[in-house]
Amino acid sequence: MNTITQLHTTFSPTPTDTLQNYLWKKIDNTWNSESYEYALRKNIAYYFQYLQYLDYEINRDLSRHVVIVKMLYKTFIIVAFSIIEALIYHDLKKKNLIKKEEYEEIGKYCNNIQNSDLRINTIVFKKKNDGVLLDEFLKTKDLFRRAKDSDLFGNDSGLYSKFNGMRKLRDKVHIHISDLQKETDYNMFNKEVYKRNKETFLYIYSVYFGLEDLTLAI
């Protein structure tokens, strides 16, 4: 089953309704516009369409300026990673592996005791939304660690290593963290990196939704 339409001269992504046909098999099957699942399905569909566009642009003009191509590679990987991150969060949530919290941290304070080297660290919390329980916030690395600890995608350590590799590239969205010449976007993003991460994304996405044939239709 090929879930992606072929691209022609004028770019046209797979219709959202076509993507929804398999999205709702794993992410609820209701059309309640007020539900978390509805918003997640829609956002994944939109992001997948954007991936198709980026893939189209990457392969459309081989004479494009090299810097532009590398920025397209980077954007593709960031968007692909965002979809995987959303799928992992959803599965953890569905399996009750996302904790519920009533309080949120609003500040940390360190007080020195007079005439002493001792310090008292104080963390201040406040109730969220009048005490309503909300999903805990997980940093990306913690999200992936929990997925690995719970064997969310089986016990393939190589797959989780690829997740981590994508995470590090995704963190390049913060352009100020490049300290070395080899860490510039120009040096870190190339065709091989793009192809490798594209393959990882397509594999995870197709396995998650039980798709036999998934391509971005180049």
PyMOL CGO cylinders between C-alpha atoms (Angstrom):
from pymol import cmd
from pymol.cgo import CYLINDER

trace = [
    CYLINDER, 0.00, 0.00, 0.00, 1.61, 3.24, -1.13, 0.3, 1, 1, 1, 1, 1, 1,
    CYLINDER, 1.61, 3.24, -1.13, 0.38, 5.94, 1.21, 0.3, 1, 1, 1, 1, 1, 1,
    CYLINDER, 0.38, 5.94, 1.21, 1.97, 8.82, -0.67, 0.3, 1, 1, 1, 1, 1, 1,
    CYLINDER, 1.97, 8.82, -0.67, 0.85, 10.28, -3.98, 0.3, 1, 1, 1, 1, 1, 1,
    CYLINDER, 0.85, 10.28, -3.98, 3.39, 10.91, -6.72, 0.3, 1, 1, 1, 1, 1, 1,
    CYLINDER, 3.39, 10.91, -6.72, 4.67, 14.44, -7.15, 0.3, 1, 1, 1, 1, 1, 1,
    CYLINDER, 4.67, 14.44, -7.15, 4.25, 16.15, -10.50, 0.3, 1, 1, 1, 1, 1, 1,
    CYLINDER, 4.25, 16.15, -10.50, 5.52, 19.41, -11.93, 0.3, 1, 1, 1, 1, 1, 1,
    CYLINDER, 5.52, 19.41, -11.93, 3.44, 21.36, -9.44, 0.3, 1, 1, 1, 1, 1, 1,
    CYLINDER, 3.44, 21.36, -9.44, 4.05, 20.20, -5.90, 0.3, 1, 1, 1, 1, 1, 1,
    CYLINDER, 4.05, 20.20, -5.90, 1.06, 18.71, -4.15, 0.3, 1, 1, 1, 1, 1, 1,
    CYLINDER, 1.06, 18.71, -4.15, 1.37, 16.83, -0.83, 0.3, 1, 1, 1, 1, 1, 1,
    CYLINDER, 1.37, 16.83, -0.83, -0.70, 13.84, 0.17, 0.3, 1, 1, 1, 1, 1, 1,
    CYLINDER, -0.70, 13.84, 0.17, -4.18, 15.07, 1.19, 0.3, 1, 1, 1, 1, 1, 1,
    CYLINDER, -4.18, 15.07, 1.19, -4.71, 15.33, 4.93, 0.3, 1, 1, 1, 1, 1, 1,
    CYLINDER, -4.71, 15.33, 4.93, -7.72, 13.01, 4.76, 0.3, 1, 1, 1, 1, 1, 1,
    CYLINDER, -7.72, 13.01, 4.76, -5.57, 10.29, 3.18, 0.3, 1, 1, 1, 1, 1, 1,
    CYLINDER, -5.57, 10.29, 3.18, -3.02, 10.61, 5.99, 0.3, 1, 1, 1, 1, 1, 1,
    CYLINDER, -3.02, 10.61, 5.99, -5.81, 10.54, 8.58, 0.3, 1, 1, 1, 1, 1, 1,
    CYLINDER, -5.81, 10.54, 8.58, -6.91, 7.10, 7.34, 0.3, 1, 1, 1, 1, 1, 1,
    CYLINDER, -6.91, 7.10, 7.34, -3.95, 5.49, 9.08, 0.3, 1, 1, 1, 1, 1, 1,
    CYLINDER, -3.95, 5.49, 9.08, -3.19, 8.15, 11.69, 0.3, 1, 1, 1, 1, 1, 1,
    CYLINDER, -3.19, 8.15, 11.69, -6.40, 7.51, 13.57, 0.3, 1, 1, 1, 1, 1, 1,
    CYLINDER, -6.40, 7.51, 13.57, -5.73, 3.78, 13.76, 0.3, 1, 1, 1, 1, 1, 1,
    CYLINDER, -5.73, 3.78, 13.76, -3.09, 4.55, 16.39, 0.3, 1, 1, 1, 1, 1, 1,
    CYLINDER, -3.09, 4.55, 16.39, -4.17, 7.97, 17.64, 0.3, 1, 1, 1, 1, 1, 1,
    CYLINDER, -4.17, 7.97, 17.64, -7.81, 7.53, 18.66, 0.3, 1, 1, 1, 1, 1, 1,
    CYLINDER, -7.81, 7.53, 18.66, -10.55, 7.37, 16.03, 0.3, 1, 1, 1, 1, 1, 1,
    CYLINDER, -10.55, 7.37, 16.03, -12.85, 10.17, 17.03, 0.3, 1, 1, 1, 1, 1, 1,
    CYLINDER, -12.85, 10.17, 17.03, -13.26, 13.54, 15.39, 0.3, 1, 1, 1, 1, 1, 1,
    CYLINDER, -13.26, 13.54, 15.39, -13.78, 15.50, 18.60, 0.3, 1, 1, 1, 1, 1, 1,
    CYLINDER, -13.78, 15.50, 18.60, -12.15, 18.81, 17.75, 0.3, 1, 1, 1, 1, 1, 1,
    CYLINDER, -12.15, 18.81, 17.75, -11.61, 19.50, 21.47, 0.3, 1, 1, 1, 1, 1, 1,
    CYLINDER, -11.61, 19.50, 21.47, -9.51, 16.40, 22.06, 0.3, 1, 1, 1, 1, 1, 1,
    CYLINDER, -9.51, 16.40, 22.06, -5.75, 16.07, 22.43, 0.3, 1, 1, 1, 1, 1, 1,
    CYLINDER, -5.75, 16.07, 22.43, -5.76, 13.24, 19.87, 0.3, 1, 1, 1, 1, 1, 1,
    CYLINDER, -5.76, 13.24, 19.87, -7.50, 15.37, 17.24, 0.3, 1, 1, 1, 1, 1, 1,
    CYLINDER, -7.50, 15.37, 17.24, -4.86, 18.10, 17.49, 0.3, 1, 1, 1, 1, 1, 1,
    CYLINDER, -4.86, 18.10, 17.49, -2.03, 15.54, 17.43, 0.3, 1, 1, 1, 1, 1, 1,
    CYLINDER, -2.03, 15.54, 17.43, -3.36, 13.79, 14.31, 0.3, 1, 1, 1, 1, 1, 1,
    CYLINDER, -3.36, 13.79, 14.31, -3.76, 17.06, 12.49, 0.3, 1, 1, 1, 1, 1, 1,
    CYLINDER, -3.76, 17.06, 12.49, -0.32, 18.36, 13.45, 0.3, 1, 1, 1, 1, 1, 1,
    CYLINDER, -0.32, 18.36, 13.45, 1.39, 15.14, 12.40, 0.3, 1, 1, 1, 1, 1, 1,
    CYLINDER, 1.39, 15.14, 12.40, -0.43, 15.28, 9.06, 0.3, 1, 1, 1, 1, 1, 1,
    CYLINDER, -0.43, 15.28, 9.06, 0.64, 18.89, 8.51, 0.3, 1, 1, 1, 1, 1, 1,
    CYLINDER, 0.64, 18.89, 8.51, 4.24, 18.14, 9.43, 0.3, 1, 1, 1, 1, 1, 1,
    CYLINDER, 4.24, 18.14, 9.43, 4.31, 15.10, 7.16, 0.3, 1, 1, 1, 1, 1, 1,
    CYLINDER, 4.31, 15.10, 7.16, 3.07, 17.24, 4.27, 0.3, 1, 1, 1, 1, 1, 1,
    CYLINDER, 3.07, 17.24, 4.27, 5.81, 19.74, 5.05, 0.3, 1, 1, 1, 1, 1, 1,
    CYLINDER, 5.81, 19.74, 5.05, 8.39, 16.93, 5.00, 0.3, 1, 1, 1, 1, 1, 1,
    CYLINDER, 8.39, 16.93, 5.00, 7.16, 16.00, 1.54, 0.3, 1, 1, 1, 1, 1, 1,
    CYLINDER, 7.16, 16.00, 1.54, 7.63, 19.59, 0.44, 0.3, 1, 1, 1, 1, 1, 1,
    CYLINDER, 7.63, 19.59, 0.44, 11.14, 19.80, 1.89, 0.3, 1, 1, 1, 1, 1, 1,
    CYLINDER, 11.14, 19.80, 1.89, 12.08, 16.50, 0.25, 0.3, 1, 1, 1, 1, 1, 1,
    CYLINDER, 12.08, 16.50, 0.25, 10.70, 17.80, -3.03, 0.3, 1, 1, 1, 1, 1, 1,
    CYLINDER, 10.70, 17.80, -3.03, 12.71, 21.01, -2.76, 0.3, 1, 1, 1, 1, 1, 1,
    CYLINDER, 12.71, 21.01, -2.76, 15.91, 19.16, -1.83, 0.3, 1, 1, 1, 1, 1, 1,
    CYLINDER, 15.91, 19.16, -1.83, 15.70, 16.99, -4.93, 0.3, 1, 1, 1, 1, 1, 1,
    CYLINDER, 15.70, 16.99, -4.93, 14.11, 19.46, -7.35, 0.3, 1, 1, 1, 1, 1, 1,
    CYLINDER, 14.11, 19.46, -7.35, 17.02, 21.74, -8.18, 0.3, 1, 1, 1, 1, 1, 1,
    CYLINDER, 17.02, 21.74, -8.18, 20.46, 20.13, -8.02, 0.3, 1, 1, 1, 1, 1, 1,
    CYLINDER, 20.46, 20.13, -8.02, 22.11, 23.45, -8.94, 0.3, 1, 1, 1, 1, 1, 1,
    CYLINDER, 22.11, 23.45, -8.94, 20.74, 25.18, -5.86, 0.3, 1, 1, 1, 1, 1, 1,
    CYLINDER, 20.74, 25.18, -5.86, 23.28, 27.05, -3.71, 0.3, 1, 1, 1, 1, 1, 1,
    CYLINDER, 23.28, 27.05, -3.71, 25.00, 24.63, -1.34, 0.3, 1, 1, 1, 1, 1, 1,
    CYLINDER, 25.00, 24.63, -1.34, 24.15, 26.65, 1.79, 0.3, 1, 1, 1, 1, 1, 1,
    CYLINDER, 24.15, 26.65, 1.79, 20.44, 26.60, 0.92, 0.3, 1, 1, 1, 1, 1, 1,
    CYLINDER, 20.44, 26.60, 0.92, 20.57, 22.84, 0.38, 0.3, 1, 1, 1, 1, 1, 1,
    CYLINDER, 20.57, 22.84, 0.38, 22.23, 22.31, 3.76, 0.3, 1, 1, 1, 1, 1, 1,
    CYLINDER, 22.23, 22.31, 3.76, 19.58, 24.43, 5.48, 0.3, 1, 1, 1, 1, 1, 1,
    CYLINDER, 19.58, 24.43, 5.48, 16.91, 22.29, 3.78, 0.3, 1, 1, 1, 1, 1, 1,
    CYLINDER, 16.91, 22.29, 3.78, 18.66, 19.17, 5.11, 0.3, 1, 1, 1, 1, 1, 1,
    CYLINDER, 18.66, 19.17, 5.11, 18.66, 20.65, 8.59, 0.3, 1, 1, 1, 1, 1, 1,
    CYLINDER, 18.66, 20.65, 8.59, 15.01, 21.68, 8.47, 0.3, 1, 1, 1, 1, 1, 1,
    CYLINDER, 15.01, 21.68, 8.47, 13.99, 18.24, 7.19, 0.3, 1, 1, 1, 1, 1, 1,
    CYLINDER, 13.99, 18.24, 7.19, 15.72, 16.49, 10.09, 0.3, 1, 1, 1, 1, 1, 1,
    CYLINDER, 15.72, 16.49, 10.09, 14.25, 18.87, 12.68, 0.3, 1, 1, 1, 1, 1, 1,
    CYLINDER, 14.25, 18.87, 12.68, 10.71, 18.39, 11.34, 0.3, 1, 1, 1, 1, 1, 1,
    CYLINDER, 10.71, 18.39, 11.34, 11.12, 14.60, 11.07, 0.3, 1, 1, 1, 1, 1, 1,
    CYLINDER, 11.12, 14.60, 11.07, 12.41, 14.45, 14.63, 0.3, 1, 1, 1, 1, 1, 1,
    CYLINDER, 12.41, 14.45, 14.63, 9.43, 16.50, 15.86, 0.3, 1, 1, 1, 1, 1, 1,
    CYLINDER, 9.43, 16.50, 15.86, 7.05, 13.89, 14.46, 0.3, 1, 1, 1, 1, 1, 1,
    CYLINDER, 7.05, 13.89, 14.46, 8.95, 11.02, 16.12, 0.3, 1, 1, 1, 1, 1, 1,
    CYLINDER, 8.95, 11.02, 16.12, 9.02, 12.94, 19.41, 0.3, 1, 1, 1, 1, 1, 1,
    CYLINDER, 9.02, 12.94, 19.41, 5.25, 13.42, 19.22, 0.3, 1, 1, 1, 1, 1, 1,
    CYLINDER, 5.25, 13.42, 19.22, 4.67, 9.71, 18.54, 0.3, 1, 1, 1, 1, 1, 1,
    CYLINDER, 4.67, 9.71, 18.54, 6.83, 8.71, 21.49, 0.3, 1, 1, 1, 1, 1, 1,
    CYLINDER, 6.83, 8.71, 21.49, 5.07, 11.14, 23.80, 0.3, 1, 1, 1, 1, 1, 1,
    CYLINDER, 5.07, 11.14, 23.80, 1.67, 9.86, 22.66, 0.3, 1, 1, 1, 1, 1, 1,
    CYLINDER, 1.67, 9.86, 22.66, 2.61, 6.22, 23.22, 0.3, 1, 1, 1, 1, 1, 1,
    CYLINDER, 2.61, 6.22, 23.22, 4.00, 6.95, 26.66, 0.3, 1, 1, 1, 1, 1, 1,
    CYLINDER, 4.00, 6.95, 26.66, 0.86, 8.88, 27.50, 0.3, 1, 1, 1, 1, 1, 1,
    CYLINDER, 0.86, 8.88, 27.50, -1.37, 6.07, 26.22, 0.3, 1, 1, 1, 1, 1, 1,
    CYLINDER, -1.37, 6.07, 26.22, 0.53, 3.55, 28.37, 0.3, 1, 1, 1, 1, 1, 1,
    CYLINDER, 0.53, 3.55, 28.37, 0.22, 5.82, 31.43, 0.3, 1, 1, 1, 1, 1, 1,
    CYLINDER, 0.22, 5.82, 31.43, 3.97, 6.41, 31.49, 0.3, 1, 1, 1, 1, 1, 1,
    CYLINDER, 3.97, 6.41, 31.49, 3.53, 10.19, 31.58, 0.3, 1, 1, 1, 1, 1, 1,
    CYLINDER, 3.53, 10.19, 31.58, 2.97, 11.25, 35.16, 0.3, 1, 1, 1, 1, 1, 1,
    CYLINDER, 2.97, 11.25, 35.16, 0.29, 13.65, 36.29, 0.3, 1, 1, 1, 1, 1, 1,
    CYLINDER, 0.29, 13.65, 36.29, 1.37, 16.64, 38.33, 0.3, 1, 1, 1, 1, 1, 1,
    CYLINDER, 1.37, 16.64, 38.33, -0.60, 19.07, 40.45, 0.3, 1, 1, 1, 1, 1, 1,
    CYLINDER, -0.60, 19.07, 40.45, 2.25, 21.44, 41.20, 0.3, 1, 1, 1, 1, 1, 1,
    CYLINDER, 2.25, 21.44, 41.20, 4.77, 23.22, 39.02, 0.3, 1, 1, 1, 1, 1, 1,
    CYLINDER, 4.77, 23.22, 39.02, 8.15, 24.64, 39.97, 0.3, 1, 1, 1, 1, 1, 1,
    CYLINDER, 8.15, 24.64, 39.97, 8.29, 28.43, 39.78, 0.3, 1, 1, 1, 1, 1, 1,
    CYLINDER, 8.29, 28.43, 39.78, 11.69, 29.19, 41.26, 0.3, 1, 1, 1, 1, 1, 1,
    CYLINDER, 11.69, 29.19, 41.26, 14.85, 28.06, 43.03, 0.3, 1, 1, 1, 1, 1, 1,
    CYLINDER, 14.85, 28.06, 43.03, 16.55, 30.05, 45.75, 0.3, 1, 1, 1, 1, 1, 1,
    CYLINDER, 16.55, 30.05, 45.75, 19.84, 29.58, 47.58, 0.3, 1, 1, 1, 1, 1, 1,
    CYLINDER, 19.84, 29.58, 47.58, 20.23, 31.21, 51.02, 0.3, 1, 1, 1, 1, 1, 1,
    CYLINDER, 20.23, 31.21, 51.02, 23.52, 31.41, 52.91, 0.3, 1, 1, 1, 1, 1, 1,
    CYLINDER, 23.52, 31.41, 52.91, 23.30, 30.90, 56.65, 0.3, 1, 1, 1, 1, 1, 1,
    CYLINDER, 23.30, 30.90, 56.65, 24.90, 33.84, 58.42, 0.3, 1, 1, 1, 1, 1, 1,
    CYLINDER, 24.90, 33.84, 58.42, 28.47, 33.25, 59.65, 0.3, 1, 1, 1, 1, 1, 1,
    CYLINDER, 28.47, 33.25, 59.65, 28.46, 29.79, 58.12, 0.3, 1, 1, 1, 1, 1, 1,
    CYLINDER, 28.46, 29.79, 58.12, 29.46, 28.00, 54.94, 0.3, 1, 1, 1, 1, 1, 1,
    CYLINDER, 29.46, 28.00, 54.94, 26.11, 26.21, 54.93, 0.3, 1, 1, 1, 1, 1, 1,
    CYLINDER, 26.11, 26.21, 54.93, 23.54, 26.96, 52.27, 0.3, 1, 1, 1, 1, 1, 1,
    CYLINDER, 23.54, 26.96, 52.27, 19.86, 26.17, 52.12, 0.3, 1, 1, 1, 1, 1, 1,
    CYLINDER, 19.86, 26.17, 52.12, 18.39, 25.49, 48.71, 0.3, 1, 1, 1, 1, 1, 1,
    CYLINDER, 18.39, 25.49, 48.71, 14.70, 26.27, 48.43, 0.3, 1, 1, 1, 1, 1, 1,
    CYLINDER, 14.70, 26.27, 48.43, 12.41, 25.24, 45.58, 0.3, 1, 1, 1, 1, 1, 1,
    CYLINDER, 12.41, 25.24, 45.58, 9.08, 27.06, 45.33, 0.3, 1, 1, 1, 1, 1, 1,
    CYLINDER, 9.08, 27.06, 45.33, 6.05, 25.37, 43.77, 0.3, 1, 1, 1, 1, 1, 1,
    CYLINDER, 6.05, 25.37, 43.77, 2.55, 26.52, 42.98, 0.3, 1, 1, 1, 1, 1, 1,
    CYLINDER, 2.55, 26.52, 42.98, -0.61, 24.65, 42.08, 0.3, 1, 1, 1, 1, 1, 1,
    CYLINDER, -0.61, 24.65, 42.08, -1.40, 24.31, 38.39, 0.3, 1, 1, 1, 1, 1, 1,
    CYLINDER, -1.40, 24.31, 38.39, -4.77, 25.50, 37.17, 0.3, 1, 1, 1, 1, 1, 1,
    CYLINDER, -4.77, 25.50, 37.17, -6.42, 25.42, 40.60, 0.3, 1, 1, 1, 1, 1, 1,
    CYLINDER, -6.42, 25.42, 40.60, -5.06, 21.99, 41.36, 0.3, 1, 1, 1, 1, 1, 1,
    CYLINDER, -5.06, 21.99, 41.36, -6.04, 20.27, 38.12, 0.3, 1, 1, 1, 1, 1, 1,
    CYLINDER, -6.04, 20.27, 38.12, -3.64, 17.43, 37.31, 0.3, 1, 1, 1, 1, 1, 1,
    CYLINDER, -3.64, 17.43, 37.31, -1.60, 18.08, 34.18, 0.3, 1, 1, 1, 1, 1, 1,
    CYLINDER, -1.60, 18.08, 34.18, 0.89, 15.98, 32.26, 0.3, 1, 1, 1, 1, 1, 1,
    CYLINDER, 0.89, 15.98, 32.26, 4.45, 16.34, 33.47, 0.3, 1, 1, 1, 1, 1, 1,
    CYLINDER, 4.45, 16.34, 33.47, 6.92, 18.19, 31.29, 0.3, 1, 1, 1, 1, 1, 1,
    CYLINDER, 6.92, 18.19, 31.29, 9.74, 16.02, 29.98, 0.3, 1, 1, 1, 1, 1, 1,
    CYLINDER, 9.74, 16.02, 29.98, 12.87, 17.27, 28.30, 0.3, 1, 1, 1, 1, 1, 1,
    CYLINDER, 12.87, 17.27, 28.30, 13.56, 15.54, 25.02, 0.3, 1, 1, 1, 1, 1, 1,
    CYLINDER, 13.56, 15.54, 25.02, 16.43, 13.44, 26.34, 0.3, 1, 1, 1, 1, 1, 1,
    CYLINDER, 16.43, 13.44, 26.34, 14.27, 12.30, 29.28, 0.3, 1, 1, 1, 1, 1, 1,
    CYLINDER, 14.27, 12.30, 29.28, 11.43, 11.45, 26.92, 0.3, 1, 1, 1, 1, 1, 1,
    CYLINDER, 11.43, 11.45, 26.92, 13.70, 9.22, 24.86, 0.3, 1, 1, 1, 1, 1, 1,
    CYLINDER, 13.70, 9.22, 24.86, 15.25, 7.66, 27.97, 0.3, 1, 1, 1, 1, 1, 1,
    CYLINDER, 15.25, 7.66, 27.97, 11.80, 6.71, 29.24, 0.3, 1, 1, 1, 1, 1, 1,
    CYLINDER, 11.80, 6.71, 29.24, 10.91, 5.27, 25.85, 0.3, 1, 1, 1, 1, 1, 1,
    CYLINDER, 10.91, 5.27, 25.85, 14.06, 3.13, 25.94, 0.3, 1, 1, 1, 1, 1, 1,
    CYLINDER, 14.06, 3.13, 25.94, 13.53, 2.04, 29.56, 0.3, 1, 1, 1, 1, 1, 1,
    CYLINDER, 13.53, 2.04, 29.56, 9.99, 0.89, 28.69, 0.3, 1, 1, 1, 1, 1, 1,
    CYLINDER, 9.99, 0.89, 28.69, 11.07, -0.81, 25.42, 0.3, 1, 1, 1, 1, 1, 1,
    CYLINDER, 11.07, -0.81, 25.42, 8.60, 1.36, 23.55, 0.3, 1, 1, 1, 1, 1, 1,
    CYLINDER, 8.60, 1.36, 23.55, 10.10, 0.36, 20.20, 0.3, 1, 1, 1, 1, 1, 1,
    CYLINDER, 10.10, 0.36, 20.20, 11.42, -3.02, 21.30, 0.3, 1, 1, 1, 1, 1, 1,
    CYLINDER, 11.42, -3.02, 21.30, 14.91, -3.70, 22.63, 0.3, 1, 1, 1, 1, 1, 1,
    CYLINDER, 14.91, -3.70, 22.63, 16.87, -2.67, 19.54, 0.3, 1, 1, 1, 1, 1, 1,
    CYLINDER, 16.87, -2.67, 19.54, 19.66, -0.58, 21.09, 0.3, 1, 1, 1, 1, 1, 1,
    CYLINDER, 19.66, -0.58, 21.09, 20.79, 0.53, 17.63, 0.3, 1, 1, 1, 1, 1, 1,
    CYLINDER, 20.79, 0.53, 17.63, 17.42, 2.16, 17.01, 0.3, 1, 1, 1, 1, 1, 1,
    CYLINDER, 17.42, 2.16, 17.01, 17.61, 4.17, 20.21, 0.3, 1, 1, 1, 1, 1, 1,
    CYLINDER, 17.61, 4.17, 20.21, 21.12, 5.20, 19.26, 0.3, 1, 1, 1, 1, 1, 1,
    CYLINDER, 21.12, 5.20, 19.26, 19.71, 6.59, 16.00, 0.3, 1, 1, 1, 1, 1, 1,
    CYLINDER, 19.71, 6.59, 16.00, 17.05, 8.42, 18.02, 0.3, 1, 1, 1, 1, 1, 1,
    CYLINDER, 17.05, 8.42, 18.02, 19.77, 10.03, 20.07, 0.3, 1, 1, 1, 1, 1, 1,
    CYLINDER, 19.77, 10.03, 20.07, 21.70, 10.99, 16.95, 0.3, 1, 1, 1, 1, 1, 1,
    CYLINDER, 21.70, 10.99, 16.95, 18.62, 12.71, 15.55, 0.3, 1, 1, 1, 1, 1, 1,
    CYLINDER, 18.62, 12.71, 15.55, 18.07, 14.45, 18.89, 0.3, 1, 1, 1, 1, 1, 1,
    CYLINDER, 18.07, 14.45, 18.89, 21.55, 15.96, 18.80, 0.3, 1, 1, 1, 1, 1, 1,
    CYLINDER, 21.55, 15.96, 18.80, 20.99, 17.22, 15.27, 0.3, 1, 1, 1, 1, 1, 1,
    CYLINDER, 20.99, 17.22, 15.27, 17.60, 18.57, 16.24, 0.3, 1, 1, 1, 1, 1, 1,
    CYLINDER, 17.60, 18.57, 16.24, 19.26, 20.57, 19.04, 0.3, 1, 1, 1, 1, 1, 1,
    CYLINDER, 19.26, 20.57, 19.04, 21.09, 22.46, 16.29, 0.3, 1, 1, 1, 1, 1, 1,
    CYLINDER, 21.09, 22.46, 16.29, 17.93, 24.53, 16.05, 0.3, 1, 1, 1, 1, 1, 1,
    CYLINDER, 17.93, 24.53, 16.05, 19.81, 26.60, 18.66, 0.3, 1, 1, 1, 1, 1, 1,
    CYLINDER, 19.81, 26.60, 18.66, 22.47, 28.09, 16.39, 0.3, 1, 1, 1, 1, 1, 1,
    CYLINDER, 22.47, 28.09, 16.39, 24.47, 29.60, 19.26, 0.3, 1, 1, 1, 1, 1, 1,
    CYLINDER, 24.47, 29.60, 19.26, 25.61, 26.20, 20.59, 0.3, 1, 1, 1, 1, 1, 1,
    CYLINDER, 25.61, 26.20, 20.59, 28.16, 25.64, 17.80, 0.3, 1, 1, 1, 1, 1, 1,
    CYLINDER, 28.16, 25.64, 17.80, 31.54, 26.11, 19.47, 0.3, 1, 1, 1, 1, 1, 1,
    CYLINDER, 31.54, 26.11, 19.47, 33.81, 24.45, 16.92, 0.3, 1, 1, 1, 1, 1, 1,
    CYLINDER, 33.81, 24.45, 16.92, 34.26, 24.77, 13.18, 0.3, 1, 1, 1, 1, 1, 1,
    CYLINDER, 34.26, 24.77, 13.18, 33.13, 21.18, 12.68, 0.3, 1, 1, 1, 1, 1, 1,
    CYLINDER, 33.13, 21.18, 12.68, 29.89, 21.96, 14.54, 0.3, 1, 1, 1, 1, 1, 1,
    CYLINDER, 29.89, 21.96, 14.54, 28.64, 24.63, 12.15, 0.3, 1, 1, 1, 1, 1, 1,
    CYLINDER, 28.64, 24.63, 12.15, 25.49, 23.76, 10.25, 0.3, 1, 1, 1, 1, 1, 1,
    CYLINDER, 25.49, 23.76, 10.25, 27.49, 23.87, 7.03, 0.3, 1, 1, 1, 1, 1, 1,
    CYLINDER, 27.49, 23.87, 7.03, 29.80, 21.12, 8.26, 0.3, 1, 1, 1, 1, 1, 1,
    CYLINDER, 29.80, 21.12, 8.26, 27.27, 18.99, 10.14, 0.3, 1, 1, 1, 1, 1, 1,
    CYLINDER, 27.27, 18.99, 10.14, 24.49, 18.75, 7.54, 0.3, 1, 1, 1, 1, 1, 1,
    CYLINDER, 24.49, 18.75, 7.54, 25.18, 17.01, 4.25, 0.3, 1, 1, 1, 1, 1, 1,
    CYLINDER, 25.18, 17.01, 4.25, 23.49, 14.60, 1.86, 0.3, 1, 1, 1, 1, 1, 1,
    CYLINDER, 23.49, 14.60, 1.86, 24.57, 11.48, 3.73, 0.3, 1, 1, 1, 1, 1, 1,
    CYLINDER, 24.57, 11.48, 3.73, 23.31, 12.83, 7.06, 0.3, 1, 1, 1, 1, 1, 1,
    CYLINDER, 23.31, 12.83, 7.06, 20.02, 13.78, 5.39, 0.3, 1, 1, 1, 1, 1, 1,
    CYLINDER, 20.02, 13.78, 5.39, 19.59, 10.35, 3.74, 0.3, 1, 1, 1, 1, 1, 1,
    CYLINDER, 19.59, 10.35, 3.74, 20.48, 8.44, 6.90, 0.3, 1, 1, 1, 1, 1, 1,
    CYLINDER, 20.48, 8.44, 6.90, 18.03, 10.37, 9.06, 0.3, 1, 1, 1, 1, 1, 1,
    CYLINDER, 18.03, 10.37, 9.06, 15.34, 10.25, 6.40, 0.3, 1, 1, 1, 1, 1, 1,
    CYLINDER, 15.34, 10.25, 6.40, 15.64, 6.45, 6.32, 0.3, 1, 1, 1, 1, 1, 1,
    CYLINDER, 15.64, 6.45, 6.32, 15.46, 6.29, 10.11, 0.3, 1, 1, 1, 1, 1, 1,
    CYLINDER, 15.46, 6.29, 10.11, 12.35, 8.46, 10.15, 0.3, 1, 1, 1, 1, 1, 1,
    CYLINDER, 12.35, 8.46, 10.15, 10.59, 6.47, 7.42, 0.3, 1, 1, 1, 1, 1, 1,
    CYLINDER, 10.59, 6.47, 7.42, 11.40, 3.20, 9.14, 0.3, 1, 1, 1, 1, 1, 1,
    CYLINDER, 11.40, 3.20, 9.14, 10.07, 4.33, 12.54, 0.3, 1, 1, 1, 1, 1, 1,
    CYLINDER, 10.07, 4.33, 12.54, 7.01, 5.98, 11.03, 0.3, 1, 1, 1, 1, 1, 1,
    CYLINDER, 7.01, 5.98, 11.03, 6.07, 2.98, 8.89, 0.3, 1, 1, 1, 1, 1, 1,
    CYLINDER, 6.07, 2.98, 8.89, 6.59, 0.49, 11.72, 0.3, 1, 1, 1, 1, 1, 1,
    CYLINDER, 6.59, 0.49, 11.72, 4.58, 2.61, 14.16, 0.3, 1, 1, 1, 1, 1, 1,
    CYLINDER, 4.58, 2.61, 14.16, 1.57, 2.84, 11.86, 0.3, 1, 1, 1, 1, 1, 1,
    CYLINDER, 1.57, 2.84, 11.86, 1.96, -0.63, 10.34, 0.3, 1, 1, 1, 1, 1, 1,
    CYLINDER, 1.96, -0.63, 10.34, 2.56, 0.64, 6.81, 0.3, 1, 1, 1, 1, 1, 1,
    CYLINDER, 2.56, 0.64, 6.81, 4.05, -1.74, 4.27, 0.3, 1, 1, 1, 1, 1, 1,
    CYLINDER, 4.05, -1.74, 4.27, 5.27, 0.92, 1.84, 0.3, 1, 1, 1, 1, 1, 1,
    CYLINDER, 5.27, 0.92, 1.84, 6.09, 4.47, 2.82, 0.3, 1, 1, 1, 1, 1, 1,
    CYLINDER, 6.09, 4.47, 2.82, 8.13, 6.90, 0.78, 0.3, 1, 1, 1, 1, 1, 1,
    CYLINDER, 8.13, 6.90, 0.78, 8.21, 10.65, 0.43, 0.3, 1, 1, 1, 1, 1, 1,
    CYLINDER, 8.21, 10.65, 0.43, 7.58, 10.28, -3.30, 0.3, 1, 1, 1, 1, 1, 1,
    CYLINDER, 7.58, 10.28, -3.30, 10.60, 11.90, -4.90, 0.3, 1, 1, 1, 1, 1, 1,
]
cmd.load_cgo(trace, "trace")
